Amino acid sequence: MPPAILRRLADDFALFAHPHQQHAEAGQDGTPWITWLVLGGRGAGKTRLGAEWVRALVHGTPPWAAHRYGALALVGESERDARDVMVEGPSGILKTSPRAQRPLWVPTRRRLEWRNGAVAQVFSADDPDSLRGPQFDAAWCDELAKWRYAEQAFDMLQFGLRLGPRPRQMITTTPRPIPLIKRLIADPHTRLTRAGTAANGANLSPAFLETVVARYAGTRLGRQELDGELIEDRPDALWSRALIEACRVRSAPALSRIVVGLDPPGSSRRGADACGIVAAGRGEGGVVYVLEDASSAGLTPAAWAARAVALVRRLEADAIVAEVNMGGEMVRTVLREVDPAVPVKAVHATRGKWLRAEPVAALYEQGRVKHVGAFPALEDEMADFGLDGLSSGRSPDRLDALVWAVTSLTAGSRGGPRVRRL
């Protein structure tokens, strides 16, 4: 193609936008949205999307805009952040705008001026009162979850969005579980898109992907900052996210004993409980190291038995610790059919799940249980397990398997489960 056409194609953001960056008119309730909330990991393309969206509004570029917008607000965490990221940054408005559409940046007035008369004013969320008075037909808010005065600044902005036939706002942010973010997610007039760092991996440094992403993948910080997940703590949970993070290690020392905790499901039908399969080992000083979560849903008895035995073989574990309250004879039979030589210990739950898990949570508080790496699904259950179980009402299968494994490795503590060899 001629160079001029290639340049024109390169400036067509809609042509190359990732799925989470693409335009759509409908919000969660099927009606046109007022707020487009973009929750993304680091490097997921949030800033580029915000800058391109502003450019499209100013010039009335379809499909992003049906008409031209002339008065916009750019709100950053601070005035410096707004300037360095939203305006002058490598993915900001100035760098991503074609020369013919590039606005004039007037730093003394904190505003961008386009040749067609459109103006975007820059504001700091640290100064909510600065949003009193001005009025807009669109706004781009960046990193709202980090704003010190998020509620006040956001409220002032809403009163200013009063121009034109359809005032709209875009919010690009790495998610944090602040009340404002949760309210926006629940608002039917919000369009929500999510993306992790990997969605934009082709435009990121391979070294970053190999080192930073590999190091933090699966951790709470990684799930928030890289995967763009909204990670919350449950107030009455036995484990907090901070406690779990404090117990994380990269590797385990020599282990004197390894077991695989097994919490079999009552059924293999679709939608039934998962089979909890968690491996742990005991190190020096009695510290327990959680090694692997191999839990899975939808497995037949033969399949989960094979999965548990395979884990035993791979880790050279000493035994399977299996709950046999439901189908004890069946558990014994299917495990022996896979490998009759694998030692199996049967445990009977004589107390409720909370009472069984509480002593294990105390071991975490004492620093006597460590996680070798990250186990996102298991850790989600731990951080969501309260007095009435999981908030979803489902069975905490992974957590049950963890409790049986840790309890077996710390046997002798008062009130532990009754254990016998099959």
N, C-alpha and C positions, 0 to 999 in steps of 0.2 A: 504494500500500500504506500501511497505517497506520504512523506513525512507530516504534512499538514493534517492528513486524516488520522494518522497514528497519534498525533498530539491531541487531536479532538477526542479520540476514543479514550485516551489516557485521562482526560478531564471529565469523562462521563462516569461519575461515581456509581450511579445506579447499575451500570453494566458489570461492575466488579464487586459490588457490595456482598458481604457475607450474609447468610440467612438472617442473623440477628440484627443486621443493619438495613434490611430491606423495608420499603414502605408498605404500610397497610392502613386502611382507613378505620377499621373496626377496632373498638376496645373490647374489654372482657364481656360486656353485655350485648355486643353486636352493634352498638351505636358508635358514631364517631368519637374518638378519644379526645380528651382534653390534655392529659399528661402521658407522655411516652417515657416510661421508666426503663432505663437500660442498665441492668445489673451485670457487670462483667469483671473478669479477672484482670490482672496486670497485663498490659499489652494486647488486650482483646480487640482493640480498635474503637474504644469508646470515644476518645477525643476526636479521632478522625471523623467518626459519625456525626458528632456534634458540630464540627466545623463545616462539614459538607451539608448538613441540614440547614444551618444558618445561611450558607451560600444559596441553597435552593430556594429558601423562603424569600430572600432578598430579590432574587431574579424571577420568582414565580415559576420555577422549573418543575414540570410534572415528572414523576407522579407525586413528588414531595409536597408540592404546593399548587393550589388551583388559582391563586392570585398572588400578587406581590405583597410582601410585608414590609412596612417602612420604619417601624419603631420597635427595636429589640433590646432586651436586657441580657447581659452576659454576667452571670453571678458565679464567682469562684469562692473558695474557702477564704482567701485573702485577696487584696488587690494585686499583690505580687504573683500569686498563683494564677489569677485570672489572666494577667499579662503574659507571664512566662509559659503558660500551658495553652490557654484558650486562644490567645491572640498571636503571640510570637513563637510559640513552640513548634517543634518539627511536624506535628500533626495539627497545628493550629490554623486559624482562618487565613493568615497572611501567606503561610508556606503552601497551603493546599489550594489556594485560589489561582486560577489561570491569570496571566498578566492582564488580560483585557477586563477581568472581573475583580481584580484585586482592589480592596478598599484602601483609603488613606487612614493611617493610624495617627491620631492626634493625642499623644501621651499626656499633654498638659490638661486636656479636657476629658481624658479617659474615654475616648470614643472612637469608633470606626465610622468612616463616611464613604459611602459608595457614590459612584457617578450618577446613579439614577435617583439620588436623593435619600436613600435609605440610611438610617443611622442606628448603630448599636452602642449602647452605653455600658461601661464596665463597672461592676459593683463588687464590693467585698461583703461576704456574709457576716464578717465580724462587725459590721456597722449596719444593722437592720434598719435604722432610721433613715439611712441614705436612700432607701427604697420608697420612702414616703414622698408623695408628690408626683414623681414621673409616672407616665402611663405608656403602655406597650401593647403590641398585638402579638408578640411572641417572646419567649425567653428560653435561654439555655443555661441550666444549672449544672455545674461540674463538681463531683465528689461531695454531694450533699451529705452523705453519711458521716463526713468528717467535720462538718460545720459546727463551730462552737455554739452558735446561737441558731441552730437549725429551725426550731419552731418559729421563733420571732422573725427571722429573715424570710422564711418561706411564706409566712402569713402576710407580711408586708408586700411581698411580690404578688400574691394573689389579688390584692386590692388594686394593684397597678395594671393587671392584665385585663384591660377594659376597652381596647380599641379594635376596630375591624369586625368583620362578620363572624370570625371564629378564632378567638385568641387561643394559643396553644403553647405548651412548654415541653421541653425535653430535659430529662434528668439523666446524666451519665455518672455512674458511681460504682465503686467497689462496695459490695453490700456489708452493712453492719446492722445488727438487730436493734436499731433505735426505733422508738415508737412511730416516728414520722414515716420511715420506710415501710413499716408494717401496715400503717394505715393506707398508704398509697397502693401497696400491693392488693389490699382488700377493696379498694375503691373501684366500682364497676366502670368508671370513666377513665381508668388507667389502662394503657396498653403496655404490657410487660414483655420484655425480651431479655434473654439471658445468654451469656457466652463465657466460656473459659479461655484462658490464655492460649490453649491449643488451637482454638478456632482461627487464630491469626498467626499460627506458627510459621507459615511460609515467609512472613515479613519480620520475623524475630531472629536474633542471633542464635545460631546452633549451640554455641557455648552456654548461653543462658538456658536454653531448653535442656541441655545435658546436665548442667550443674544445679542451678537454682530449682528448676522444676523437679528434677529427680530427688533433690534433697527434701523438699517440702511437700511432695505429693502425698495426699492422704491425711496430713496433719490438719489440725484445726486452722492454723495460719494458712496453709496451702489451699485448703478448700475454700477459704474466704478470699484470699488474695489472688489465687490462680484460677480456681474453678468458678468463682463468682457466686458461691453459695451463701445463703443467709443462715448463719450458725447461731443458735440460741441455747441458753441454759434454761432448764426447768427449775424453778425455785425449790421444789421439794425433792429433787432428784438426789439419789445416794451419791452420785459422782458428779462433779462439775467438770466442765471442759478444761479449766485451768489445772485441776488435779490430774486429769488424764495426761495433759501435755507435760506436766512436771515428772510423770513416771515414764516418759518415753526415752529409750536408749537406742543406739544404732546396732549394737550386737550383744549377744549373750556370752558369758564366760563358760567354762567347762561346767556341764550339768551332771549332777549325780543321779537324777531320775527324771524321766519325761513321761507324761501321760497325755492321752487324748480324751477330753471330755465329750460325751455324746448325749444329746437330748433328742431322742427320736420323736418324730411327729406322730400324731394319732391317725393321720390319713395321708395318702399321696395324691389325693384329688386336687384339681386346680384351685388355687386360692387357699389351700390348707396351710397350716403352720410350716415353717421351715424346719429342717433338721439341723440342730445346733451341733457343730463339730469344731472344737477349739483345742489346740495343743499348747501345753505349757510345761516348763521344766523347773527343777529346783537347783539353785546354785549355792555358792558358798554363803554361809550364814543363814541359810534357809530362805533367801530371797527367791521369789518365784518370777520367772520370765515367760510372758505370753509370747508364743512363737508363731502361731498361725491361726487364722480363722478360715476354715474350709466349709463353713455352713452353706447350705443351699436349699431352695424351695423346690417343690414339685418332684422330689425323688421317690422312687419306689423303695421298699425295704431293701431289696437286693442292691439298689444303686447307692443308698446312703451307707449301707454296710461296707460295700466295696470302697467307697470314698474314705471312710474312717480307717479301714485296714490299710489302704494305700498310704495314708498319712503316717500311720504307725511304722510301716516299713521304711518310708523315706526318712523319717526323723529318728529311726531306730528307737522308738518309744518302748517303754516297759509294759504298758497296759492301756486298755480302753476302760474308762470309767463311765458307765452307762446308767442313766436313769431308767428304771424298769417298772415305774408305777403303772404305766399303761402297756400291756402286752409284754410282760416280762419273759414269758416263754418264747414269744416271737423274736424278741431282741436276741436272746441267747441263740436261737436256731439260725437266724440269718447271718449273724456274725461267724458262727462256726461253719456255716456253709461256704463262706468266703475263705476263711483260714482257721481251721480248728486249733492251730498252734498259738494264735494270738491270745495272751492272757486278758481276761475280761473281769472287771470288778463291777458288781451291780450295786446301785445306790437307790434307796427308797426315800422319797421326799416325805418326811413326817411333819414338816412345818411349811408355812406359806413362803412364797417366793421372796417377799421382802425380808423375812426373818432369816432365810438362808443366805441372802445376798449381803445383809448388813455386816456380818463379820468380815466378809471379803472386802467390802468397801473400807472397813477400818484398817485392813492390811495395806491398802493403797495409801491411806492417810499417813501410815507409819513408814511409807517408802519401802515396803516389803514385797511389792508387786511392780514389775516393770513391763512395758510393752516394747518388744523388739521391732521397731518400725511402726507403721500405722495400719489400723484396722477400722476404716471409716464406718462400715455398717455396724460392727460390734460396738464401737464407741458411741454411735448414735443411740443405740439401745441403752447403754450405760448412762448417758447424759439425759435420757428421757424416762428413766425408770424411777417412778415415785411410789408413794404409799398405795395408790390404786393401780399400779402397773404402768404400762406404756400409755401415752396419751392417745394413741390410735386404738387402744383396746385389744391389740393383738398380743400374742404370747411372746415374751422376750426369749426366744429360743437360743440365740447366740449367747446372751447373757447367762442363761441357765447352764449351757455347756461350759462357759468360763467358770462359773461358780463351782461346778462339780470338779473341774480340773484343779483349780486353786485349792479348794477344800481338801481334796485328796492329797495334795502335795504338802499341806500344812496340817495333816491329821494329828489328832491329839488335843486340838483346841476344844474347849468346852462347848457343848451343844452342837458338835459336828454331826453329819449324817451317819447313819448306820451303814457300814461297808462290809460286804462279804464277797468271797471269790466264787464265781460260778463253777 
